[in-house]
Amino acid sequence: MRGYGLLLMLAVGLILTSCSRDAHREGSTARQIGEDAHRASEEIKRDAEKARQDLRKAGKEVREGWNEAKRSDDSRTKR
């Protein structure tokens, strides 16, 4: 996820440096860049939340598998 953030910052930086210095004339361009950056950051935020949920689910599955294996080993040693 950090890669997306870094890529986004690089892209925004390149776009901003390529803009004209005349802010009055290019105001709509700057506004569009800001809107695009906001949309991109919201998309990254959604993707990060989904990744967090996926990792949490995977962690639960690993823990369940670990506990099942532990119970299986315990039953083997008791016999």
VOVO-219194 format. One line per field, with one value per residue (C-alpha): residue number from 0; x, y, z. Coordinates in Angstrom, 2 decimals. Example, Ala and Ser with C-alpha at 12.3 -4.5 7.8 and 13.67 -1.06 7.14 Angstrom:
2
nr = c(0, 1)
c1 = c(12.30, 13.67)
c2 = c(-4.50, -1.06)
c3 = c(7.80, 7.14)
END
This chain:
79
nr = c(0, 1, 2, 3, 4, 5, 6, 7, 8, 9, 10, 11, 12, 13, 14, 15, 16, 17, 18, 19, 20, 21, 22, 23, 24, 25, 26, 27, 28, 29, 30, 31, 32, 33, 34, 35, 36, 37, 38, 39, 40, 41, 42, 43, 44, 45, 46, 47, 48, 49, 50, 51, 52, 53, 54, 55, 56, 57, 58, 59, 60, 61, 62, 63, 64, 65, 66, 67, 68, 69, 70, 71, 72, 73, 74, 75, 76, 77, 78)
c1 = c(0.00, 2.90, 3.91, 0.60, 1.04, 4.56, 3.47, 0.58, 2.83, 5.31, 2.57, 1.02, 4.44, 5.22, 1.83, 2.14, 5.63, 4.49, 1.67, 2.06, 3.00, 0.09, -2.39, -5.18, -5.19, -4.71, -7.02, -9.33, -6.37, -5.13, -8.64, -8.88, -5.52, -6.71, -9.91, -7.97, -5.56, -8.48, -10.16, -6.90, -6.35, -9.90, -9.33, -6.09, -7.93, -10.61, -7.96, -6.05, -9.20, -9.93, -6.35, -6.68, -9.86, -8.26, -5.23, -7.44, -9.43, -6.23, -4.88, -8.01, -7.73, -4.08, -4.94, -7.78, -5.45, -2.80, -5.30, -6.64, -3.12, -2.37, -5.52, -4.63, -1.12, -2.47, -4.85, -2.00, 0.25, -2.49, -2.98)
c2 = c(0.00, 2.29, 1.79, 3.23, 6.25, 6.86, 6.47, 8.86, 11.47, 11.19, 11.54, 14.55, 16.16, 15.72, 17.08, 20.09, 20.94, 20.78, 23.26, 26.86, 29.40, 31.62, 30.44, 32.76, 31.47, 27.83, 27.77, 25.16, 22.90, 23.11, 22.39, 19.34, 18.07, 18.47, 16.57, 13.79, 13.54, 13.37, 10.61, 8.68, 9.02, 7.82, 4.81, 4.02, 4.36, 1.88, -0.56, -0.31, -1.05, -4.08, -5.31, -4.86, -6.92, -9.62, -9.81, -10.04, -12.87, -14.67, -14.28, -15.84, -18.76, -19.29, -19.21, -21.71, -24.03, -23.69, -24.56, -27.54, -28.87, -28.35, -30.27, -33.01, -33.31, -33.31, -36.17, -38.17, -37.78, -38.82, -42.18)
c3 = c(0.00, 0.66, -2.94, -4.10, -1.86, -3.08, -6.69, -6.13, -4.51, -7.35, -9.98, -8.25, -7.85, -11.53, -12.53, -10.25, -11.47, -15.08, -14.50, -15.56, -12.89, -13.88, -11.26, -12.36, -15.90, -14.97, -11.94, -13.42, -14.18, -10.60, -9.36, -11.63, -10.39, -6.80, -7.54, -9.28, -6.36, -3.92, -5.92, -6.08, -2.34, -1.63, -3.88, -2.06, 1.25, 0.12, -1.15, 2.12, 4.12, 1.94, 2.38, 6.15, 6.17, 4.00, 6.30, 9.37, 7.77, 6.76, 10.29, 11.72, 9.30, 10.24, 13.94, 13.42, 11.48, 14.18, 16.91, 14.95, 14.44, 18.12, 19.14, 16.67, 18.09, 21.66, 20.87, 19.31, 22.32, 24.78, 23.09)
END
